[in-house]
Structures are given as C-alpha cells and as structure tokens.
Amino acid sequence: MVMVSGALVVIAAVLAVVGLFGAATWSYTSLIVGCLAAALLPVAAVRRAGG
C-alpha cells in the first residue's frame, strides 16, 4: 500500500514539474512571438502604405 502511494506521489510530482516546465516554455515562446509580431507589424504597415 505504501509502495503504491509512493509511486503515485512520484508520478504526480513528475507530472507537476513537466507541466510547469511546459507552461513556462509555452509562455516564453508566446512572449517572443508576440514581441516579434509587435516589431514586424509596423514595418509591414509602412511597407504596405509606402509600396
């Protein structure tokens, strides 16, 4: 019984770490994409208006 609950705790901890790491990576990636979009949108608008 103790072995089963110990395994469940380990699995839950691994899932929590993986989930946190995935969320951090996703938010970091979306932040970079957002910054790139914010930097490129004015350039594209100027090119479209001027070109």
PDB file of all heavy atoms in Angstrom:
ATOM      1  N   MET A   1       0.846  -1.202   0.000  1.00  0.00           N
ATOM      2  CA  MET A   1       0.000   0.000   0.000  1.00  0.00           C
ATOM      3  C   MET A   1       0.882   1.253   0.000  1.00  0.00           C
ATOM      4  O   MET A   1       0.660   2.181  -0.750  1.00  0.00           O
ATOM      5  CB  MET A   1      -0.904  -0.009   1.235  1.00  0.00           C
ATOM      6  CG  MET A   1      -2.115   0.900   1.099  1.00  0.00           C
ATOM      7  SD  MET A   1      -3.248   0.278  -0.185  1.00  0.00           S
ATOM      8  CE  MET A   1      -4.565   1.461  -0.008  1.00  0.00           C
ATOM      9  N   VAL A   2       1.902   1.256   0.865  1.00  0.00           N
ATOM     10  CA  VAL A   2       2.807   2.405   0.923  1.00  0.00           C
ATOM     11  C   VAL A   2       3.554   2.552  -0.399  1.00  0.00           C
ATOM     12  O   VAL A   2       3.777   3.645  -0.883  1.00  0.00           O
ATOM     13  CB  VAL A   2       3.799   2.244   2.088  1.00  0.00           C
ATOM     14  CG1 VAL A   2       4.815   3.375   2.079  1.00  0.00           C
ATOM     15  CG2 VAL A   2       3.040   2.191   3.411  1.00  0.00           C
ATOM     16  N   MET A   3       3.891   1.417  -0.999  1.00  0.00           N
ATOM     17  CA  MET A   3       4.628   1.448  -2.266  1.00  0.00           C
ATOM     18  C   MET A   3       3.777   2.104  -3.355  1.00  0.00           C
ATOM     19  O   MET A   3       4.260   2.909  -4.132  1.00  0.00           O
ATOM     20  CB  MET A   3       4.980   0.014  -2.657  1.00  0.00           C
ATOM     21  CG  MET A   3       6.058  -0.078  -3.708  1.00  0.00           C
ATOM     22  SD  MET A   3       7.670   0.360  -2.996  1.00  0.00           S
ATOM     23  CE  MET A   3       8.714   0.017  -4.400  1.00  0.00           C
ATOM     24  N   VAL A   4       2.495   1.774  -3.386  1.00  0.00           N
ATOM     25  CA  VAL A   4       1.602   2.316  -4.411  1.00  0.00           C
ATOM     26  C   VAL A   4       1.453   3.828  -4.233  1.00  0.00           C
ATOM     27  O   VAL A   4       1.570   4.593  -5.187  1.00  0.00           O
ATOM     28  CB  VAL A   4       0.230   1.618  -4.354  1.00  0.00           C
ATOM     29  CG1 VAL A   4      -0.750   2.301  -5.314  1.00  0.00           C
ATOM     30  CG2 VAL A   4       0.386   0.145  -4.719  1.00  0.00           C
ATOM     31  N   SER A   5       1.210   4.265  -3.006  1.00  0.00           N
ATOM     32  CA  SER A   5       1.026   5.696  -2.770  1.00  0.00           C
ATOM     33  C   SER A   5       2.327   6.446  -3.045  1.00  0.00           C
ATOM     34  O   SER A   5       2.311   7.556  -3.561  1.00  0.00           O
ATOM     35  CB  SER A   5       0.555   5.946  -1.339  1.00  0.00           C
ATOM     36  OG  SER A   5       1.543   5.489  -0.423  1.00  0.00           O
ATOM     37  N   GLY A   6       3.461   5.835  -2.720  1.00  0.00           N
ATOM     38  CA  GLY A   6       4.752   6.462  -3.009  1.00  0.00           C
ATOM     39  C   GLY A   6       4.939   6.638  -4.507  1.00  0.00           C
ATOM     40  O   GLY A   6       5.381   7.685  -4.969  1.00  0.00           O
ATOM     41  N   ALA A   7       4.572   5.613  -5.287  1.00  0.00           N
ATOM     42  CA  ALA A   7       4.685   5.704  -6.739  1.00  0.00           C
ATOM     43  C   ALA A   7       3.757   6.782  -7.275  1.00  0.00           C
ATOM     44  O   ALA A   7       4.130   7.546  -8.165  1.00  0.00           O
ATOM     45  CB  ALA A   7       4.355   4.343  -7.363  1.00  0.00           C
ATOM     46  N   LEU A   8       2.544   6.874  -6.715  1.00  0.00           N
ATOM     47  CA  LEU A   8       1.602   7.898  -7.155  1.00  0.00           C
ATOM     48  C   LEU A   8       2.142   9.292  -6.859  1.00  0.00           C
ATOM     49  O   LEU A   8       2.005  10.204  -7.676  1.00  0.00           O
ATOM     50  CB  LEU A   8       0.246   7.697  -6.453  1.00  0.00           C
ATOM     51  CG  LEU A   8      -0.587   6.527  -6.977  1.00  0.00           C
ATOM     52  CD1 LEU A   8      -1.856   6.379  -6.139  1.00  0.00           C
ATOM     53  CD2 LEU A   8      -0.934   6.709  -8.441  1.00  0.00           C
ATOM     54  N   VAL A   9       2.757   9.468  -5.702  1.00  0.00           N
ATOM     55  CA  VAL A   9       3.336  10.765  -5.341  1.00  0.00           C
ATOM     56  C   VAL A   9       4.453  11.126  -6.314  1.00  0.00           C
ATOM     57  O   VAL A   9       4.547  12.255  -6.781  1.00  0.00           O
ATOM     58  CB  VAL A   9       3.859  10.740  -3.891  1.00  0.00           C
ATOM     59  CG1 VAL A   9       4.724  11.966  -3.601  1.00  0.00           C
ATOM     60  CG2 VAL A   9       2.693  10.658  -2.913  1.00  0.00           C
ATOM     61  N   VAL A  10       5.301  10.138  -6.637  1.00  0.00           N
ATOM     62  CA  VAL A  10       6.400  10.386  -7.573  1.00  0.00           C
ATOM     63  C   VAL A  10       5.848  10.756  -8.947  1.00  0.00           C
ATOM     64  O   VAL A  10       6.301  11.715  -9.575  1.00  0.00           O
ATOM     65  CB  VAL A  10       7.306   9.144  -7.671  1.00  0.00           C
ATOM     66  CG1 VAL A  10       8.291   9.299  -8.832  1.00  0.00           C
ATOM     67  CG2 VAL A  10       8.041   8.923  -6.358  1.00  0.00           C
ATOM     68  N   ILE A  11       4.833  10.012  -9.417  1.00  0.00           N
ATOM     69  CA  ILE A  11       4.227  10.299 -10.721  1.00  0.00           C
ATOM     70  C   ILE A  11       3.607  11.696 -10.720  1.00  0.00           C
ATOM     71  O   ILE A  11       3.773  12.463 -11.669  1.00  0.00           O
ATOM     72  CB  ILE A  11       3.180   9.220 -11.070  1.00  0.00           C
ATOM     73  CG1 ILE A  11       3.886   7.888 -11.321  1.00  0.00           C
ATOM     74  CG2 ILE A  11       2.372   9.631 -12.297  1.00  0.00           C
ATOM     75  CD1 ILE A  11       2.916   6.725 -11.468  1.00  0.00           C
ATOM     76  N   ALA A  12       2.896  12.027  -9.630  1.00  0.00           N
ATOM     77  CA  ALA A  12       2.268  13.342  -9.549  1.00  0.00           C
ATOM     78  C   ALA A  12       3.326  14.450  -9.555  1.00  0.00           C
ATOM     79  O   ALA A  12       3.140  15.485 -10.200  1.00  0.00           O
ATOM     80  CB  ALA A  12       1.412  13.432  -8.282  1.00  0.00           C
ATOM     81  N   ALA A  13       4.438  14.232  -8.859  1.00  0.00           N
ATOM     82  CA  ALA A  13       5.499  15.235  -8.818  1.00  0.00           C
ATOM     83  C   ALA A  13       6.115  15.416 -10.196  1.00  0.00           C
ATOM     84  O   ALA A  13       6.350  16.538 -10.645  1.00  0.00           O
ATOM     85  CB  ALA A  13       6.567  14.817  -7.801  1.00  0.00           C
ATOM     86  N   VAL A  14       6.359  14.306 -10.898  1.00  0.00           N
ATOM     87  CA  VAL A  14       6.939  14.387 -12.241  1.00  0.00           C
ATOM     88  C   VAL A  14       5.991  15.124 -13.178  1.00  0.00           C
ATOM     89  O   VAL A  14       6.408  16.001 -13.949  1.00  0.00           O
ATOM     90  CB  VAL A  14       7.249  12.973 -12.774  1.00  0.00           C
ATOM     91  CG1 VAL A  14       7.606  13.035 -14.256  1.00  0.00           C
ATOM     92  CG2 VAL A  14       8.394  12.352 -11.977  1.00  0.00           C
ATOM     93  N   LEU A  15       4.695  14.791 -13.106  1.00  0.00           N
ATOM     94  CA  LEU A  15       3.714  15.463 -13.960  1.00  0.00           C
ATOM     95  C   LEU A  15       3.645  16.957 -13.650  1.00  0.00           C
ATOM     96  O   LEU A  15       3.538  17.780 -14.559  1.00  0.00           O
ATOM     97  CB  LEU A  15       2.331  14.821 -13.776  1.00  0.00           C
ATOM     98  CG  LEU A  15       2.156  13.450 -14.433  1.00  0.00           C
ATOM     99  CD1 LEU A  15       0.784  12.885 -14.106  1.00  0.00           C
ATOM    100  CD2 LEU A  15       2.356  13.535 -15.943  1.00  0.00           C
ATOM    101  N   ALA A  16       3.722  17.309 -12.373  1.00  0.00           N
ATOM    102  CA  ALA A  16       3.667  18.716 -11.988  1.00  0.00           C
ATOM    103  C   ALA A  16       4.875  19.467 -12.533  1.00  0.00           C
ATOM    104  O   ALA A  16       4.747  20.571 -13.071  1.00  0.00           O
ATOM    105  CB  ALA A  16       3.602  18.839 -10.465  1.00  0.00           C
ATOM    106  N   VAL A  17       6.068  18.874 -12.418  1.00  0.00           N
ATOM    107  CA  VAL A  17       7.286  19.523 -12.912  1.00  0.00           C
ATOM    108  C   VAL A  17       7.219  19.679 -14.423  1.00  0.00           C
ATOM    109  O   VAL A  17       7.519  20.734 -14.971  1.00  0.00           O
ATOM    110  CB  VAL A  17       8.528  18.708 -12.494  1.00  0.00           C
ATOM    111  CG1 VAL A  17       9.773  19.236 -13.211  1.00  0.00           C
ATOM    112  CG2 VAL A  17       8.713  18.772 -10.980  1.00  0.00           C
ATOM    113  N   VAL A  18       6.793  18.607 -15.111  1.00  0.00           N
ATOM    114  CA  VAL A  18       6.688  18.666 -16.566  1.00  0.00           C
ATOM    115  C   VAL A  18       5.656  19.715 -16.983  1.00  0.00           C
ATOM    116  O   VAL A  18       5.875  20.483 -17.927  1.00  0.00           O
ATOM    117  CB  VAL A  18       6.319  17.275 -17.127  1.00  0.00           C
ATOM    118  CG1 VAL A  18       5.971  17.379 -18.610  1.00  0.00           C
ATOM    119  CG2 VAL A  18       7.484  16.306 -16.919  1.00  0.00           C
ATOM    120  N   GLY A  19       4.537  19.765 -16.271  1.00  0.00           N
ATOM    121  CA  GLY A  19       3.504  20.737 -16.588  1.00  0.00           C
ATOM    122  C   GLY A  19       3.990  22.166 -16.382  1.00  0.00           C
ATOM    123  O   GLY A  19       3.761  23.034 -17.218  1.00  0.00           O
ATOM    124  N   LEU A  20       4.691  22.410 -15.271  1.00  0.00           N
ATOM    125  CA  LEU A  20       5.225  23.748 -15.015  1.00  0.00           C
ATOM    126  C   LEU A  20       6.255  24.124 -16.064  1.00  0.00           C
ATOM    127  O   LEU A  20       6.258  25.239 -16.575  1.00  0.00           O
ATOM    128  CB  LEU A  20       5.862  23.795 -13.618  1.00  0.00           C
ATOM    129  CG  LEU A  20       4.880  23.885 -12.456  1.00  0.00           C
ATOM    130  CD1 LEU A  20       5.626  23.760 -11.126  1.00  0.00           C
ATOM    131  CD2 LEU A  20       4.099  25.187 -12.505  1.00  0.00           C
ATOM    132  N   PHE A  21       7.137  23.181 -16.406  1.00  0.00           N
ATOM    133  CA  PHE A  21       8.166  23.452 -17.414  1.00  0.00           C
ATOM    134  C   PHE A  21       7.523  23.734 -18.765  1.00  0.00           C
ATOM    135  O   PHE A  21       7.918  24.652 -19.471  1.00  0.00           O
ATOM    136  CB  PHE A  21       9.110  22.248 -17.503  1.00  0.00           C
ATOM    137  CG  PHE A  21      10.273  22.485 -18.425  1.00  0.00           C
ATOM    138  CD1 PHE A  21      11.291  23.342 -18.047  1.00  0.00           C
ATOM    139  CD2 PHE A  21      10.343  21.859 -19.657  1.00  0.00           C
ATOM    140  CE1 PHE A  21      12.369  23.572 -18.891  1.00  0.00           C
ATOM    141  CE2 PHE A  21      11.411  22.087 -20.512  1.00  0.00           C
ATOM    142  CZ  PHE A  21      12.434  22.939 -20.121  1.00  0.00           C
ATOM    143  N   GLY A  22       6.490  22.956 -19.096  1.00  0.00           N
ATOM    144  CA  GLY A  22       5.800  23.168 -20.369  1.00  0.00           C
ATOM    145  C   GLY A  22       5.096  24.512 -20.402  1.00  0.00           C
ATOM    146  O   GLY A  22       5.150  25.213 -21.406  1.00  0.00           O
ATOM    147  N   ALA A  23       4.476  24.893 -19.300  1.00  0.00           N
ATOM    148  CA  ALA A  23       3.781  26.187 -19.252  1.00  0.00           C
ATOM    149  C   ALA A  23       4.778  27.333 -19.356  1.00  0.00           C
ATOM    150  O   ALA A  23       4.530  28.311 -20.050  1.00  0.00           O
ATOM    151  CB  ALA A  23       2.982  26.286 -17.950  1.00  0.00           C
ATOM    152  N   ALA A  24       5.926  27.205 -18.673  1.00  0.00           N
ATOM    153  CA  ALA A  24       6.938  28.257 -18.729  1.00  0.00           C
ATOM    154  C   ALA A  24       7.488  28.383 -20.141  1.00  0.00           C
ATOM    155  O   ALA A  24       7.650  29.488 -20.660  1.00  0.00           O
ATOM    156  CB  ALA A  24       8.058  27.951 -17.731  1.00  0.00           C
ATOM    157  N   THR A  25       7.771  27.237 -20.771  1.00  0.00           N
ATOM    158  CA  THR A  25       8.306  27.258 -22.137  1.00  0.00           C
ATOM    159  C   THR A  25       7.277  27.851 -23.092  1.00  0.00           C
ATOM    160  O   THR A  25       7.621  28.658 -23.958  1.00  0.00           O
ATOM    161  CB  THR A  25       8.672  25.822 -22.586  1.00  0.00           C
ATOM    162  OG1 THR A  25       9.589  25.272 -21.642  1.00  0.00           O
ATOM    163  CG2 THR A  25       9.309  25.834 -23.952  1.00  0.00           C
ATOM    164  N   TRP A  26       6.003  27.474 -22.918  1.00  0.00           N
ATOM    165  CA  TRP A  26       4.947  27.978 -23.803  1.00  0.00           C
ATOM    166  C   TRP A  26       4.790  29.484 -23.648  1.00  0.00           C
ATOM    167  O   TRP A  26       4.703  30.213 -24.635  1.00  0.00           O
ATOM    168  CB  TRP A  26       3.646  27.250 -23.495  1.00  0.00           C
ATOM    169  CG  TRP A  26       2.485  27.780 -24.283  1.00  0.00           C
ATOM    170  CD1 TRP A  26       1.443  28.508 -23.809  1.00  0.00           C
ATOM    171  CD2 TRP A  26       2.252  27.624 -25.681  1.00  0.00           C
ATOM    172  NE1 TRP A  26       0.595  28.830 -24.829  1.00  0.00           N
ATOM    173  CE2 TRP A  26       1.057  28.290 -25.978  1.00  0.00           C
ATOM    174  CE3 TRP A  26       2.968  26.982 -26.707  1.00  0.00           C
ATOM    175  CZ2 TRP A  26       0.546  28.350 -27.274  1.00  0.00           C
ATOM    176  CZ3 TRP A  26       2.461  27.034 -28.000  1.00  0.00           C
ATOM    177  CH2 TRP A  26       1.259  27.707 -28.270  1.00  0.00           C
ATOM    178  N   SER A  27       4.774  29.980 -22.401  1.00  0.00           N
ATOM    179  CA  SER A  27       4.598  31.417 -22.178  1.00  0.00           C
ATOM    180  C   SER A  27       5.808  32.182 -22.700  1.00  0.00           C
ATOM    181  O   SER A  27       5.667  33.261 -23.282  1.00  0.00           O
ATOM    182  CB  SER A  27       4.387  31.711 -20.688  1.00  0.00           C
ATOM    183  OG  SER A  27       5.500  31.252 -19.937  1.00  0.00           O
ATOM    184  N   TYR A  28       7.009  31.619 -22.530  1.00  0.00           N
ATOM    185  CA  TYR A  28       8.224  32.261 -23.032  1.00  0.00           C
ATOM    186  C   TYR A  28       8.185  32.332 -24.554  1.00  0.00           C
ATOM    187  O   TYR A  28       8.492  33.368 -25.152  1.00  0.00           O
ATOM    188  CB  TYR A  28       9.439  31.460 -22.553  1.00  0.00           C
ATOM    189  CG  TYR A  28      10.767  32.118 -22.854  1.00  0.00           C
ATOM    190  CD1 TYR A  28      11.122  33.308 -22.216  1.00  0.00           C
ATOM    191  CD2 TYR A  28      11.662  31.549 -23.750  1.00  0.00           C
ATOM    192  CE1 TYR A  28      12.330  33.919 -22.475  1.00  0.00           C
ATOM    193  CE2 TYR A  28      12.885  32.146 -24.019  1.00  0.00           C
ATOM    194  CZ  TYR A  28      13.215  33.329 -23.372  1.00  0.00           C
ATOM    195  OH  TYR A  28      14.413  33.920 -23.643  1.00  0.00           O
ATOM    196  N   THR A  29       7.770  31.235 -25.188  1.00  0.00           N
ATOM    197  CA  THR A  29       7.693  31.207 -26.652  1.00  0.00           C
ATOM    198  C   THR A  29       6.648  32.202 -27.150  1.00  0.00           C
ATOM    199  O   THR A  29       6.899  32.944 -28.106  1.00  0.00           O
ATOM    200  CB  THR A  29       7.342  29.786 -27.137  1.00  0.00           C
ATOM    201  OG1 THR A  29       8.318  28.873 -26.641  1.00  0.00           O
ATOM    202  CG2 THR A  29       7.313  29.715 -28.646  1.00  0.00           C
ATOM    203  N   SER A  30       5.481  32.225 -26.515  1.00  0.00           N
ATOM    204  CA  SER A  30       4.429  33.152 -26.943  1.00  0.00           C
ATOM    205  C   SER A  30       4.861  34.599 -26.721  1.00  0.00           C
ATOM    206  O   SER A  30       4.498  35.490 -27.487  1.00  0.00           O
ATOM    207  CB  SER A  30       3.132  32.864 -26.179  1.00  0.00           C
ATOM    208  OG  SER A  30       3.324  33.060 -24.795  1.00  0.00           O
ATOM    209  N   LEU A  31       5.666  34.836 -25.670  1.00  0.00           N
ATOM    210  CA  LEU A  31       6.178  36.184 -25.419  1.00  0.00           C
ATOM    211  C   LEU A  31       7.105  36.605 -26.562  1.00  0.00           C
ATOM    212  O   LEU A  31       7.008  37.728 -27.074  1.00  0.00           O
ATOM    213  CB  LEU A  31       6.930  36.209 -24.089  1.00  0.00           C
ATOM    214  CG  LEU A  31       7.474  37.578 -23.672  1.00  0.00           C
ATOM    215  CD1 LEU A  31       6.332  38.522 -23.307  1.00  0.00           C
ATOM    216  CD2 LEU A  31       8.418  37.429 -22.486  1.00  0.00           C
ATOM    217  N   ILE A  32       7.996  35.703 -26.980  1.00  0.00           N
ATOM    218  CA  ILE A  32       8.906  36.010 -28.085  1.00  0.00           C
ATOM    219  C   ILE A  32       8.113  36.245 -29.365  1.00  0.00           C
ATOM    220  O   ILE A  32       8.369  37.195 -30.112  1.00  0.00           O
ATOM    221  CB  ILE A  32       9.910  34.850 -28.267  1.00  0.00           C
ATOM    222  CG1 ILE A  32      10.858  34.791 -27.069  1.00  0.00           C
ATOM    223  CG2 ILE A  32      10.707  35.030 -29.556  1.00  0.00           C
ATOM    224  CD1 ILE A  32      11.803  33.617 -27.112  1.00  0.00           C
ATOM    225  N   VAL A  33       7.125  35.387 -29.626  1.00  0.00           N
ATOM    226  CA  VAL A  33       6.313  35.543 -30.838  1.00  0.00           C
ATOM    227  C   VAL A  33       5.565  36.874 -30.801  1.00  0.00           C
ATOM    228  O   VAL A  33       5.473  37.579 -31.805  1.00  0.00           O
ATOM    229  CB  VAL A  33       5.333  34.357 -30.962  1.00  0.00           C
ATOM    230  CG1 VAL A  33       4.321  34.616 -32.084  1.00  0.00           C
ATOM    231  CG2 VAL A  33       6.114  33.069 -31.240  1.00  0.00           C
ATOM    232  N   GLY A  34       5.048  37.232 -29.638  1.00  0.00           N
ATOM    233  CA  GLY A  34       4.333  38.496 -29.510  1.00  0.00           C
ATOM    234  C   GLY A  34       5.247  39.687 -29.752  1.00  0.00           C
ATOM    235  O   GLY A  34       4.862  40.649 -30.423  1.00  0.00           O
ATOM    236  N   CYS A  35       6.471  39.617 -29.228  1.00  0.00           N
ATOM    237  CA  CYS A  35       7.421  40.710 -29.447  1.00  0.00           C
ATOM    238  C   CYS A  35       7.784  40.809 -30.920  1.00  0.00           C
ATOM    239  O   CYS A  35       7.869  41.905 -31.476  1.00  0.00           O
ATOM    240  CB  CYS A  35       8.683  40.485 -28.603  1.00  0.00           C
ATOM    241  SG  CYS A  35       8.439  40.778 -26.848  1.00  0.00           S
ATOM    242  N   LEU A  36       8.004  39.666 -31.565  1.00  0.00           N
ATOM    243  CA  LEU A  36       8.328  39.676 -32.992  1.00  0.00           C
ATOM    244  C   LEU A  36       7.178  40.253 -33.800  1.00  0.00           C
ATOM    245  O   LEU A  36       7.388  41.061 -34.704  1.00  0.00           O
ATOM    246  CB  LEU A  36       8.635  38.239 -33.467  1.00  0.00           C
ATOM    247  CG  LEU A  36      10.021  37.719 -33.105  1.00  0.00           C
ATOM    248  CD1 LEU A  36      10.154  36.262 -33.527  1.00  0.00           C
ATOM    249  CD2 LEU A  36      11.106  38.560 -33.746  1.00  0.00           C
ATOM    250  N   ALA A  37       5.953  39.863 -33.472  1.00  0.00           N
ATOM    251  CA  ALA A  37       4.785  40.375 -34.193  1.00  0.00           C
ATOM    252  C   ALA A  37       4.657  41.886 -33.979  1.00  0.00           C
ATOM    253  O   ALA A  37       4.404  42.633 -34.927  1.00  0.00           O
ATOM    254  CB  ALA A  37       3.527  39.652 -33.715  1.00  0.00           C
ATOM    255  N   ALA A  38       4.867  42.354 -32.746  1.00  0.00           N
ATOM    256  CA  ALA A  38       4.767  43.785 -32.464  1.00  0.00           C
ATOM    257  C   ALA A  38       5.850  44.564 -33.194  1.00  0.00           C
ATOM    258  O   ALA A  38       5.638  45.711 -33.577  1.00  0.00           O
ATOM    259  CB  ALA A  38       4.883  44.020 -30.950  1.00  0.00           C
ATOM    260  N   ALA A  39       7.013  43.943 -33.404  1.00  0.00           N
ATOM    261  CA  ALA A  39       8.093  44.628 -34.109  1.00  0.00           C
ATOM    262  C   ALA A  39       7.865  44.610 -35.618  1.00  0.00           C
ATOM    263  O   ALA A  39       8.212  45.562 -36.312  1.00  0.00           O
ATOM    264  CB  ALA A  39       9.432  43.965 -33.772  1.00  0.00           C
ATOM    265  N   LEU A  40       7.277  43.525 -36.138  1.00  0.00           N
ATOM    266  CA  LEU A  40       7.133  43.381 -37.586  1.00  0.00           C
ATOM    267  C   LEU A  40       5.872  44.037 -38.128  1.00  0.00           C
ATOM    268  O   LEU A  40       5.848  44.445 -39.289  1.00  0.00           O
ATOM    269  CB  LEU A  40       7.138  41.887 -37.955  1.00  0.00           C
ATOM    270  CG  LEU A  40       8.483  41.177 -37.764  1.00  0.00           C
ATOM    271  CD1 LEU A  40       8.359  39.708 -38.090  1.00  0.00           C
ATOM    272  CD2 LEU A  40       9.579  41.822 -38.608  1.00  0.00           C
ATOM    273  N   LEU A  41       4.843  44.154 -37.319  1.00  0.00           N
ATOM    274  CA  LEU A  41       3.595  44.741 -37.813  1.00  0.00           C
ATOM    275  C   LEU A  41       3.763  46.177 -38.304  1.00  0.00           C
ATOM    276  O   LEU A  41       3.308  46.495 -39.402  1.00  0.00           O
ATOM    277  CB  LEU A  41       2.517  44.657 -36.726  1.00  0.00           C
ATOM    278  CG  LEU A  41       1.719  43.342 -36.711  1.00  0.00           C
ATOM    279  CD1 LEU A  41       0.781  43.302 -35.513  1.00  0.00           C
ATOM    280  CD2 LEU A  41       0.940  43.152 -38.000  1.00  0.00           C
ATOM    281  N   PRO A  42       4.405  47.068 -37.552  1.00  0.00           N
ATOM    282  CA  PRO A  42       4.594  48.441 -38.068  1.00  0.00           C
ATOM    283  C   PRO A  42       5.421  48.454 -39.349  1.00  0.00           C
ATOM    284  O   PRO A  42       5.151  49.230 -40.258  1.00  0.00           O
ATOM    285  CB  PRO A  42       5.334  49.153 -36.926  1.00  0.00           C
ATOM    286  CG  PRO A  42       5.033  48.350 -35.717  1.00  0.00           C
ATOM    287  CD  PRO A  42       4.900  46.936 -36.190  1.00  0.00           C
ATOM    288  N   VAL A  43       6.439  47.596 -39.429  1.00  0.00           N
ATOM    289  CA  VAL A  43       7.274  47.531 -40.632  1.00  0.00           C
ATOM    290  C   VAL A  43       6.436  47.124 -41.819  1.00  0.00           C
ATOM    291  O   VAL A  43       6.512  47.726 -42.906  1.00  0.00           O
ATOM    292  CB  VAL A  43       8.438  46.536 -40.416  1.00  0.00           C
ATOM    293  CG1 VAL A  43       9.230  46.350 -41.710  1.00  0.00           C
ATOM    294  CG2 VAL A  43       9.355  47.035 -39.293  1.00  0.00           C
ATOM    295  N   ALA A  44       5.595  46.095 -41.630  1.00  0.00           N
ATOM    296  CA  ALA A  44       4.740  45.641 -42.719  1.00  0.00           C
ATOM    297  C   ALA A  44       3.733  46.731 -43.101  1.00  0.00           C
ATOM    298  O   ALA A  44       3.455  46.949 -44.284  1.00  0.00           O
ATOM    299  CB  ALA A  44       4.005  44.357 -42.299  1.00  0.00           C
ATOM    300  N   ALA A  45       3.208  47.450 -42.110  1.00  0.00           N
ATOM    301  CA  ALA A  45       2.238  48.509 -42.399  1.00  0.00           C
ATOM    302  C   ALA A  45       2.903  49.650 -43.190  1.00  0.00           C
ATOM    303  O   ALA A  45       2.329  50.158 -44.152  1.00  0.00           O
ATOM    304  CB  ALA A  45       1.652  49.041 -41.093  1.00  0.00           C
ATOM    305  N   VAL A  46       4.106  50.010 -42.819  1.00  0.00           N
ATOM    306  CA  VAL A  46       4.822  51.084 -43.516  1.00  0.00           C
ATOM    307  C   VAL A  46       5.128  50.653 -44.947  1.00  0.00           C
ATOM    308  O   VAL A  46       4.963  51.422 -45.888  1.00  0.00           O
ATOM    309  CB  VAL A  46       6.119  51.443 -42.751  1.00  0.00           C
ATOM    310  CG1 VAL A  46       7.014  52.340 -43.628  1.00  0.00           C
ATOM    311  CG2 VAL A  46       5.775  52.137 -41.430  1.00  0.00           C
ATOM    312  N   ARG A  47       5.583  49.401 -45.098  1.00  0.00           N
ATOM    313  CA  ARG A  47       5.884  48.913 -46.445  1.00  0.00           C
ATOM    314  C   ARG A  47       4.630  48.898 -47.313  1.00  0.00           C
ATOM    315  O   ARG A  47       4.668  49.242 -48.492  1.00  0.00           O
ATOM    316  CB  ARG A  47       6.488  47.509 -46.369  1.00  0.00           C
ATOM    317  CG  ARG A  47       7.954  47.517 -45.971  1.00  0.00           C
ATOM    318  CD  ARG A  47       8.558  46.152 -46.152  1.00  0.00           C
ATOM    319  NE  ARG A  47       9.985  46.158 -45.807  1.00  0.00           N
ATOM    320  CZ  ARG A  47      10.743  45.073 -45.802  1.00  0.00           C
ATOM    321  NH1 ARG A  47      10.223  43.889 -46.120  1.00  0.00           N
ATOM    322  NH2 ARG A  47      12.013  45.152 -45.513  1.00  0.00           N
ATOM    323  N   ARG A  48       3.512  48.482 -46.710  1.00  0.00           N
ATOM    324  CA  ARG A  48       2.265  48.412 -47.487  1.00  0.00           C
ATOM    325  C   ARG A  48       1.791  49.828 -47.845  1.00  0.00           C
ATOM    326  O   ARG A  48       1.330  50.071 -48.968  1.00  0.00           O
ATOM    327  CB  ARG A  48       1.192  47.673 -46.663  1.00  0.00           C
ATOM    328  CG  ARG A  48      -0.119  47.538 -47.406  1.00  0.00           C
ATOM    329  CD  ARG A  48      -1.068  46.606 -46.672  1.00  0.00           C
ATOM    330  NE  ARG A  48      -0.575  45.228 -46.676  1.00  0.00           N
ATOM    331  CZ  ARG A  48      -1.206  44.218 -46.087  1.00  0.00           C
ATOM    332  NH1 ARG A  48      -2.327  44.439 -45.425  1.00  0.00           N
ATOM    333  NH2 ARG A  48      -0.715  43.011 -46.136  1.00  0.00           N
ATOM    334  N   ALA A  49       1.915  50.757 -46.909  1.00  0.00           N
ATOM    335  CA  ALA A  49       1.474  52.128 -47.171  1.00  0.00           C
ATOM    336  C   ALA A  49       2.398  52.810 -48.181  1.00  0.00           C
ATOM    337  O   ALA A  49       1.943  53.552 -49.050  1.00  0.00           O
ATOM    338  CB  ALA A  49       1.428  52.912 -45.857  1.00  0.00           C
ATOM    339  N   GLY A  50       3.696  52.541 -48.047  1.00  0.00           N
ATOM    340  CA  GLY A  50       4.637  53.209 -48.925  1.00  0.00           C
ATOM    341  C   GLY A  50       4.794  52.514 -50.275  1.00  0.00           C
ATOM    342  O   GLY A  50       5.052  53.163 -51.277  1.00  0.00           O
ATOM    343  N   GLY A  51       4.621  51.190 -50.296  1.00  0.00           N
ATOM    344  CA  GLY A  51       4.893  50.437 -51.509  1.00  0.00           C
ATOM    345  C   GLY A  51       3.755  50.390 -52.473  1.00  0.00           C
ATOM    346  O   GLY A  51       3.959  50.036 -53.615  1.00  0.00           O
TER     347      GLY A  51
END
